[in-house]
Amino acid sequence: VLGAGIVGVSTALYLRRDGHRVTLIDRLGPGEGTSRGNAAVIAGESCVPVATPGIVKRVPGMVMDPLGPLAIRWSYLPRLAPWLLQFIRASSPDRVEEISIALRALLVHAVDSYLPLMKSAGVEDMLKRTGWLAVYESDKKFAGAQGDLALQRRRGVKMEILPAEEIRQFEPSLAPIYKHAVYFPENAYVTDNFRLVQALAEDFARNGGAILREEVRDFVLGPAGPTHVVTDRDRHPVDAVVVAAGAWSKQLAVKLGHRPLLDTERGYHVMFPDPGAMPRLPLYSGDYSFAVTPLAHGLRIAGTVELGGLEAPPNYARAQVLVERGRRMFPGLNETGKTEWMGFRPSMPDSVPVISGSPRHRNAFFAFGHGHVGLTLGAVTGRVIADLVAGRDPGIDMRPYRIDRW
């Protein structure tokens, strides 16, 4: 299994549970990439893709406003063009409906797929099944969200609309500025997302799994597919390979003869170790598209999308915008000791991850491109990949997640 983020570690664990000898390879330690800084939310309601009808009208603004919730670095635009074209095509009403069905088919299994892994690792207490609350300052933004809410209702997402007078009763830490809120009871979160990946990896190693800190460079291919994984240190013989390297998966998939439309959403977060105000459950700003999560080690404000590739330096002015929004949400927010972070979400233009065998090699499998639902779908992806490796029916129509769907 190539990649030791939440998707790779979960996949390795489910394969070990099937009795395979499994080696996990990553140039970083478990969870030290994108899994280190996500919003820590298991978002079962998140079946609305990033591209929805009308997105094409917003593309010029994405290029012009580098600090907006969804921004494109103009210098990256030529390289992004093929991805962006499919992103726009995925925003048609019919495609959005199909995409939401594909996402929801996985999302309904998100929490349950984690339970056996967390129990084995002894970290069930990290999981908090509180739901989450989306809040809106603006009547216009709430009105604009009605299409997304209707889509979620069609997919069976449970929700409760809260009037203004109930919002602060529901979450007293909030400033009295919100006119509308939606409570999603099926969402959950983990109190330390980085520690979760580490604990799962430790359990994997305790139960006979091998973890190698090496950089994967290539494959040796035989008649049936890869026979060896070539790293910067060695050549490792394999019976099967799973590419689960997040935003770095494309270059490995290319070496196996595939060219997935994978690109990178650069996401930012700010951690406040002693915020002075701590909500009792995760929150989502419907006005500005960011999440707020109460973690064991402080308050995290995370979100926004910057399409800019893997090489450009971070634009921490985007993190500063999160700080300013946080001040508005929580009066008296204590910023002492705050830290900023940027990570690379592996993103497909249709918001649907690749969870697939290879049409070219019977022993190659792919698990990447989870975008905003990497933590959410880590465990269910691992379970499904184990089913595919074993030749079992996962109980889900796997066509929407194919690596060759373009």
C-alpha positions as CSV (number, residue, x, y, z in Angstrom):
1,V,0.0,0.0,0.0
2,L,1.6,3.2,-1.2
3,G,0.7,6.1,1.1
4,A,0.4,6.3,4.8
5,G,-2.4,8.9,5.2
6,I,-5.8,8.0,6.6
7,V,-6.8,6.3,3.3
8,G,-3.6,4.2,3.0
9,V,-3.5,3.2,6.7
10,S,-7.2,2.2,6.7
11,T,-6.7,0.2,3.5
12,A,-3.6,-1.6,5.0
13,L,-5.6,-2.4,8.1
14,Y,-8.6,-3.9,6.2
15,L,-6.2,-5.9,4.0
16,R,-4.5,-7.2,7.2
17,R,-7.9,-8.2,8.5
18,D,-8.3,-10.4,5.4
19,G,-5.0,-12.2,6.3
20,H,-2.7,-10.6,3.7
21,R,0.9,-9.8,4.5
22,V,0.9,-6.0,4.0
23,T,3.6,-3.4,3.7
24,L,2.8,0.3,3.9
25,I,5.3,2.6,2.2
26,D,5.5,6.4,2.5
27,R,8.3,8.9,2.4
28,L,6.7,10.5,5.5
29,G,5.5,8.9,8.8
30,P,1.9,7.9,9.1
31,G,-0.5,10.8,8.9
32,E,2.3,13.4,8.4
33,G,0.9,14.6,5.0
34,T,-2.5,16.0,4.4
35,S,-4.1,13.8,7.1
36,R,-2.2,15.9,9.7
37,G,-4.3,19.1,9.2
38,N,-7.8,18.3,8.0
39,A,-10.9,19.5,9.7
40,A,-11.3,16.2,11.6
41,V,-14.9,15.9,10.6
42,I,-16.6,12.7,9.4
43,A,-19.1,14.4,7.2
44,G,-21.8,11.9,6.2
45,E,-23.9,14.7,4.7
46,S,-21.2,15.9,2.3
47,C,-22.8,14.6,-0.9
48,V,-22.8,18.0,-2.7
49,P,-19.9,18.2,-5.2
50,V,-17.7,21.3,-5.3
51,A,-18.9,22.1,-8.9
52,T,-22.6,22.8,-9.0
53,P,-24.8,24.6,-11.6
54,G,-23.6,28.1,-12.2
55,I,-20.0,27.5,-11.2
56,V,-18.8,28.5,-14.7
57,K,-19.8,32.1,-14.0
58,R,-17.6,32.2,-10.9
59,V,-14.4,31.0,-12.6
60,P,-13.2,34.6,-13.5
61,G,-13.7,35.6,-9.9
62,M,-11.7,32.7,-8.7
63,V,-8.8,33.9,-10.7
64,M,-9.2,37.5,-9.7
65,D,-9.7,37.0,-5.9
66,P,-6.7,35.1,-4.4
67,L,-8.3,35.2,-1.0
68,G,-11.8,34.0,-1.9
69,P,-13.2,30.7,-0.6
70,L,-12.5,29.1,-3.9
71,A,-9.5,30.6,-5.8
72,I,-7.3,29.7,-8.7
73,R,-3.7,30.8,-9.0
74,W,-3.5,32.5,-12.4
75,S,0.0,31.1,-13.0
76,Y,-1.3,27.6,-12.6
77,L,-4.3,28.1,-15.0
78,P,-2.6,26.6,-18.1
79,R,-1.7,23.3,-16.3
80,L,-5.1,23.2,-14.7
81,A,-7.1,23.7,-17.9
82,P,-8.0,20.0,-18.6
83,W,-9.1,19.5,-15.0
84,L,-11.0,22.7,-15.0
85,L,-12.9,21.8,-18.2
86,Q,-14.1,18.6,-16.6
87,F,-14.9,20.4,-13.4
88,I,-17.2,22.7,-15.4
89,R,-18.8,19.8,-17.2
90,A,-19.4,18.0,-13.9
91,S,-21.5,21.0,-12.8
92,S,-24.5,20.2,-15.0
93,P,-27.7,19.4,-13.1
94,D,-27.8,15.8,-14.3
95,R,-24.2,15.2,-13.4
96,V,-24.5,16.8,-10.0
97,E,-27.4,14.4,-9.3
98,E,-25.4,11.4,-10.3
99,I,-22.3,12.5,-8.3
100,S,-24.4,13.0,-5.2
101,I,-25.7,9.5,-5.5
102,A,-22.2,8.1,-5.9
103,L,-20.9,10.1,-2.9
104,R,-23.8,9.2,-0.7
105,A,-23.4,5.5,-1.4
106,L,-20.0,5.7,0.4
107,L,-20.9,8.3,3.0
108,V,-23.6,6.3,4.6
109,H,-21.0,3.7,5.7
110,A,-18.4,6.3,6.9
111,V,-18.7,6.0,10.7
112,D,-19.5,2.3,10.8
113,S,-16.4,1.4,8.8
114,Y,-14.2,3.2,11.4
115,L,-15.7,1.4,14.4
116,P,-13.8,-2.0,14.1
117,L,-10.5,-0.2,13.3
118,M,-10.8,2.2,16.2
119,K,-11.8,-0.5,18.6
120,S,-8.8,-2.6,17.7
121,A,-6.5,0.4,18.2
122,G,-8.2,1.3,21.5
123,V,-9.2,4.8,20.4
124,E,-13.0,4.6,20.3
125,D,-13.1,7.5,22.7
126,M,-11.7,9.8,19.9
127,L,-15.0,9.5,18.0
128,K,-17.6,12.0,18.9
129,R,-21.1,11.6,17.3
130,T,-22.3,15.1,17.9
131,G,-23.5,16.1,14.5
132,W,-22.5,19.5,13.2
133,L,-24.1,22.9,12.7
134,A,-24.0,25.0,9.6
135,V,-24.7,28.7,10.4
136,Y,-25.5,31.7,8.1
137,E,-25.3,35.4,8.8
138,S,-26.8,36.3,5.4
139,D,-30.4,35.7,4.3
140,K,-29.0,35.7,0.7
141,K,-26.4,33.0,1.5
142,F,-29.1,30.9,3.2
143,A,-31.4,31.3,0.3
144,G,-28.6,30.3,-2.1
145,A,-28.0,27.1,-0.1
146,Q,-31.5,25.8,-0.6
147,G,-30.5,23.9,-3.8
148,D,-27.8,22.1,-1.9
149,L,-30.1,21.3,1.0
150,A,-32.8,20.0,-1.4
151,L,-30.1,17.8,-3.0
152,Q,-29.1,16.4,0.4
153,R,-32.7,15.7,1.3
154,R,-33.1,13.7,-2.0
155,R,-30.1,11.6,-0.8
156,G,-31.7,11.0,2.5
157,V,-29.6,13.3,4.6
158,K,-31.2,14.1,7.9
159,M,-31.3,17.8,8.9
160,E,-33.1,20.2,11.2
161,I,-33.5,23.9,10.4
162,L,-33.0,26.2,13.4
163,P,-34.5,29.6,13.6
164,A,-32.4,32.6,14.8
165,E,-33.7,32.6,18.4
166,E,-32.6,28.9,18.9
167,I,-29.1,29.2,17.4
168,R,-27.3,30.5,20.5
169,Q,-29.3,28.2,22.8
170,F,-28.0,25.3,20.7
171,E,-24.4,26.6,20.6
172,P,-23.8,29.4,23.2
173,S,-20.2,30.1,22.1
174,L,-21.3,31.8,18.9
175,A,-21.6,35.5,18.4
176,P,-25.3,36.7,18.1
177,I,-25.0,37.4,14.4
178,Y,-26.5,34.3,12.8
179,K,-30.0,34.3,11.3
180,H,-30.2,30.7,10.1
181,A,-28.7,27.4,11.0
182,V,-29.0,23.8,9.8
183,Y,-28.1,20.9,12.2
184,F,-26.9,17.6,10.5
185,P,-27.1,14.9,13.2
186,E,-25.3,12.1,11.4
187,N,-21.9,13.9,11.2
188,A,-19.2,13.0,13.7
189,Y,-15.7,14.2,14.4
190,V,-12.5,12.9,15.9
191,T,-10.7,14.8,18.7
192,D,-7.2,14.4,17.2
193,N,-7.1,13.5,13.5
194,F,-3.3,13.2,13.4
195,R,-3.1,11.0,16.5
196,L,-5.9,8.8,15.0
197,V,-3.8,7.9,11.9
198,Q,-0.8,7.3,14.1
199,A,-2.8,5.0,16.5
200,L,-4.2,3.0,13.6
201,A,-0.7,2.7,12.1
202,E,0.6,1.5,15.4
203,D,-2.2,-1.1,15.6
204,F,-1.3,-2.2,12.0
205,A,2.3,-2.7,13.0
206,R,1.4,-4.5,16.2
207,N,-0.7,-7.0,14.2
208,G,2.1,-7.9,11.8
209,G,2.0,-5.1,9.2
210,A,5.3,-3.6,8.0
211,I,5.8,0.2,7.6
212,L,8.7,1.5,5.5
213,R,9.7,5.2,5.3
214,E,10.9,5.3,1.7
215,E,10.0,7.2,-1.4
216,V,8.4,5.2,-4.2
217,R,10.0,5.9,-7.6
218,D,8.8,3.2,-10.0
219,F,7.4,-0.3,-10.6
220,V,8.8,-3.4,-12.3
221,L,6.1,-4.7,-14.5
222,G,5.5,-8.3,-15.5
223,P,2.9,-9.9,-17.8
224,A,0.1,-9.6,-15.1
225,G,1.1,-6.3,-13.6
226,P,3.6,-4.9,-11.1
227,T,6.0,-7.4,-9.6
228,H,8.2,-5.0,-7.6
229,V,7.9,-1.5,-6.1
230,V,11.1,0.4,-6.6
231,T,11.9,3.0,-3.9
232,D,14.9,5.3,-3.2
233,R,16.3,2.5,-1.1
234,D,15.3,-0.9,-2.4
235,R,13.1,-3.1,-4.7
236,H,10.2,-4.8,-2.9
237,P,8.5,-7.8,-4.4
238,V,4.7,-7.6,-4.4
239,D,1.7,-9.7,-5.3
240,A,-0.5,-6.6,-5.5
241,V,-0.2,-2.9,-5.2
242,V,-2.6,-0.2,-3.9
243,V,-1.8,3.4,-4.9
244,A,-3.2,5.6,-2.0
245,A,-0.7,8.4,-2.1
246,G,-3.1,11.3,-2.0
247,A,-2.1,14.3,-4.1
248,W,1.0,12.4,-5.2
249,S,-0.9,9.5,-6.7
250,K,-1.0,10.8,-10.2
251,Q,2.7,10.2,-11.0
252,L,2.4,6.7,-9.7
253,A,-0.7,6.0,-11.7
254,V,1.0,7.2,-14.8
255,K,3.8,4.7,-14.3
256,L,1.1,2.0,-14.3
257,G,-0.4,3.3,-17.6
258,H,-3.2,5.5,-16.3
259,R,-3.6,9.3,-16.5
260,P,-6.3,10.3,-14.0
261,L,-7.5,13.8,-13.9
262,L,-6.1,14.3,-10.4
263,D,-5.1,17.8,-9.2
264,T,-4.6,19.5,-5.9
265,E,-6.8,21.7,-3.7
266,R,-4.5,23.5,-1.3
267,G,-6.3,23.8,2.1
268,Y,-5.4,25.9,5.1
269,H,-6.0,25.8,8.8
270,V,-5.3,27.8,11.9
271,M,-5.0,26.2,15.3
272,F,-5.8,28.1,18.5
273,P,-4.3,26.2,21.5
274,D,-6.2,28.2,24.1
275,P,-9.1,29.8,22.3
276,G,-11.1,31.0,25.3
277,A,-14.3,29.8,23.6
278,M,-14.8,26.2,22.6
279,P,-18.0,25.0,20.8
280,R,-19.5,21.7,21.8
281,L,-19.6,20.4,18.3
282,P,-18.1,21.2,14.9
283,L,-19.5,24.2,13.0
284,Y,-19.6,25.3,9.4
285,S,-19.8,28.8,8.1
286,G,-22.3,28.8,5.2
287,D,-21.3,32.4,4.4
288,Y,-17.6,31.8,4.0
289,S,-17.1,28.0,3.5
290,F,-14.9,27.1,6.5
291,A,-15.2,24.5,9.3
292,V,-14.5,25.0,13.0
293,T,-13.7,21.9,15.1
294,P,-13.1,21.6,18.9
295,L,-10.1,19.3,19.2
296,A,-8.3,17.8,22.2
297,H,-5.4,20.3,21.7
298,G,-7.4,23.4,20.8
299,L,-9.7,25.0,18.3
300,R,-9.2,24.5,14.5
301,I,-10.5,26.7,11.8
302,A,-10.0,25.0,8.5
303,G,-11.2,25.3,4.9
304,T,-11.1,27.2,1.6
305,V,-10.0,25.9,-1.7
306,E,-6.9,27.2,-3.6
307,L,-6.2,25.5,-6.9
308,G,-2.5,26.0,-7.4
309,G,-0.6,22.7,-7.6
310,L,2.0,21.0,-5.5
311,E,4.9,23.3,-6.1
312,A,3.9,26.9,-5.4
313,P,4.7,28.3,-1.8
314,P,1.8,28.7,0.6
315,N,-0.2,31.9,0.6
316,Y,-0.7,32.3,4.3
317,A,-2.8,35.4,3.7
318,R,-5.6,32.8,3.2
319,A,-5.0,31.6,6.7
320,Q,-5.2,35.1,8.0
321,V,-8.6,35.4,6.4
322,L,-9.7,32.4,8.5
323,V,-8.4,34.2,11.6
324,E,-10.5,37.2,10.8
325,R,-13.6,35.1,10.2
326,G,-12.9,33.3,13.5
327,R,-12.8,36.6,15.4
328,R,-16.3,37.4,14.1
329,M,-17.7,34.0,14.9
330,F,-16.2,33.9,18.5
331,P,-16.0,37.3,20.3
332,G,-12.9,37.4,22.5
333,L,-11.1,34.6,20.6
334,N,-7.7,34.2,22.2
335,E,-5.0,34.0,19.4
336,T,-2.0,33.5,21.7
337,G,0.2,30.7,20.3
338,K,-1.9,30.2,17.1
339,T,-0.3,28.2,14.3
340,E,-0.9,28.1,10.5
341,W,-0.8,25.1,8.2
342,M,-1.3,24.3,4.5
343,G,-1.9,20.9,3.0
344,F,-2.7,19.3,-0.4
345,R,-6.2,17.8,-0.9
346,P,-6.1,15.2,-3.8
347,S,-9.0,16.4,-5.9
348,M,-10.9,15.0,-8.9
349,P,-12.9,17.4,-11.0
350,D,-16.2,15.6,-10.3
351,S,-15.5,15.4,-6.5
352,V,-15.7,11.6,-6.7
353,P,-12.7,9.6,-5.5
354,V,-11.0,6.9,-7.5
355,I,-11.6,3.6,-5.8
356,S,-10.8,1.1,-8.5
357,G,-8.9,-1.8,-9.8
358,S,-6.8,-1.3,-12.9
359,P,-8.2,-2.3,-16.3
360,R,-4.6,-2.8,-17.4
361,H,-3.2,-4.8,-14.5
362,R,-5.1,-7.4,-12.5
363,N,-3.0,-6.8,-9.4
364,A,-3.0,-2.9,-9.3
365,F,-5.6,-0.9,-7.3
366,F,-6.2,2.8,-6.7
367,A,-7.6,4.7,-3.8
368,F,-7.1,8.5,-4.1
369,G,-8.8,11.8,-5.0
370,H,-11.0,12.2,-2.0
371,G,-11.0,16.0,-1.9
372,H,-12.9,17.3,1.1
373,V,-14.0,13.9,2.4
374,G,-10.6,12.1,2.9
375,L,-11.0,11.5,6.6
376,T,-14.7,10.9,6.1
377,L,-14.2,8.1,3.6
378,G,-10.8,6.7,4.8
379,A,-12.1,3.6,6.4
380,V,-14.9,2.8,3.9
381,T,-12.4,3.1,1.1
382,G,-10.1,0.7,2.9
383,R,-13.0,-1.8,3.3
384,V,-14.0,-1.5,-0.4
385,I,-10.4,-1.9,-1.6
386,A,-10.0,-5.1,0.5
387,D,-13.2,-6.4,-1.1
388,L,-11.9,-5.6,-4.6
389,V,-8.5,-7.3,-3.9
390,A,-10.4,-10.4,-2.6
391,G,-12.8,-10.5,-5.5
392,R,-15.8,-9.9,-3.2
393,D,-18.8,-7.8,-4.1
394,P,-18.5,-4.5,-2.0
395,G,-22.3,-4.1,-2.2
396,I,-21.8,-0.8,-4.0
397,D,-22.0,0.0,-7.7
398,M,-18.3,0.7,-8.3
399,R,-18.7,2.2,-11.8
400,P,-18.7,5.9,-10.7
401,Y,-15.3,5.5,-9.0
402,R,-13.4,3.9,-11.9
403,I,-9.9,5.2,-12.7
404,D,-10.7,5.2,-16.4
405,R,-14.1,7.0,-16.2
406,W,-12.7,9.7,-18.5
